[in-house]
Amino acid sequence: MTIYENLTLDKERALYGIRDAQVKNCVFAGAADGESALKECRNLQVSDCRFELRYPLWHCKGGELSGAEMTPSCRAALWYDEDMRISRSRLHGIKALRECRNITLRDCDVLSQEFAWFCRNLDVQDVRLESEYPFMHSENLHIDGLKMKGKYSFQYVQNAVISHSVLDTKDAFWHSENVTVTDSVVKGEYLGWYSKNLRLVRCQIIGTQPLCYAQGLALEECTMQDTDLAFERSDVKADVRGEILSVKNPKSGWIRAEKIGEVIQDEQSSAGSSCRILCVSHAPNKEAVCL
């Protein structure tokens, strides 16, 4: 393989289209302020490089990015890429990942608004992420060990499995389809509105007005904290350990919890509701009480 090592590069398309190459300990910065340094590359091994310029890795296929430092001025760093592995890297520029396929992220630190939009086949493990709109319109996600602080997370996502994660967010999973979250903390307001087939297993759910207007919603062995006005107009099967502060106008299915502080059923909404609501202890030989 051709090796590019210990270089400082600031020209437009500095290493455009290189193939079967290693780029090691290079800095992409300087007065020329050139864009698209590694555009249209193939089979690329990039290690321990610093990126300060815009659009460095577009339309790349095959390779690995490890130990990279992408500063806030490195905007839109990885777009339209395929079959790439990113590890031990800091992605701190806006719109860091978009329209990419078959991407693996391992042990990365990401600070990027609008992160991972319209991506397909993402495998994310042990990543720390701060973003305003992460993963919007992405499909086929496998996520484990994500520590995320966000706002409007996982909107319009399809076919995702998330485990062992902490999601501190707001408005997460709106309009999502076929998402399963296991053994995780999900904290935020208005969780999962308008979702289809959202399944939460052994999760801690925290925040107001969760899981409304949902179809095919399932909760298995979950706990709920500070969750009032839950499940409005939802088709739900919920097994909750502990208390729900209040349930409002569920549409169909069943809700089972050890304690429900208040059940709110408006006259108009209750007329079309077939949802069964049960208070039941999970201790042996305890009978259910239907509300």
Secondary structure, 3 states (H helix, E strand, C coil): CEEEECCEECCCCCCCCCEEEEEECCEECCCCCCCCCCCCCEEEEEECCEECCCCCEECCEEEEEECCEECCCCCCCEECCEEEEEECCEECCCCCEECCEEEEEECCEEECCCCCECCEEEEEECCEEEECCCCCCCEEEEEECCEEEEEECCCCCEEEEEECCEEEEECCCCCCEEEEEECCEEECCCCCCCCEEEEEECCEEECCCCCCCCECEEEEEEEEECCCCECCCCEEEEEEEEEEEEEECCCEEEEEEEEEEEEECCHHHHCCCCCEEEECCCCCCCCCEEC
